[in-house]
Amino acid sequence: MLSIKIYFHFINAQGDKNKKDAASILNAWLERMISIYILNSIAFTFVSWCIGLVLNNIIKKMPFYSKLSHFNFIKKEATYRAIGMSGFKWILKNSFFKYFNQKLKFETRPSIAQLLEIRKEMTYSEIGHYIAFVFILVITILKLYNEQLMYATILCICNIIFNLYPSLLQQQNKKRIDRILKQ
């Protein structure tokens, strides 16, 4: 933030022609910083997935893990539609993301045992994304504390797209499996 303040002070101290030059320099600098923030946020996302995997493997044998498998943030199906989960699901199915976690896919009509196994995999994936979400949330708070609002905003958006939405999608899919298993 301090560097932006210095640039604005620099622009105000210049004449009209120099103000345009200084403004174009500032715009180029901001574009470069935004690009760096986006790339860093994506890198943090990949690191958070690794941390989620490691911590998930550590806690999956603990007694409270089974309670986590039945935890739901969103109770109503209408809420999923309101936050755009259908669009997110479409993007996952029709982009390179469909190649991630192939264990969560059926080729034919699944048996009860297969449904239970995939539900277990969904829970594992969901909790891993939640762990990753919390990790990046801590980093976002640190960026806000350091007055890096633009960086924190980009990091937060990436965190929602790459960690929160996938975990909510896993929850929605687990609910669908639970309805089938109750029949």
Secondary structure as UniProt FT lines:
FT   HELIX           2..13
FT   HELIX           16..59
FT   TURN            60..61
FT   TURN            63..64
FT   HELIX           65..68
FT   TURN            69..70
FT   HELIX           77..82
FT   TURN            83..84
FT   HELIX           85..93
FT   HELIX           96..99
FT   HELIX           102..104
FT   HELIX           112..145
FT   TURN            146..147
FT   HELIX           149..159
FT   HELIX           160..164
FT   HELIX           165..182
//
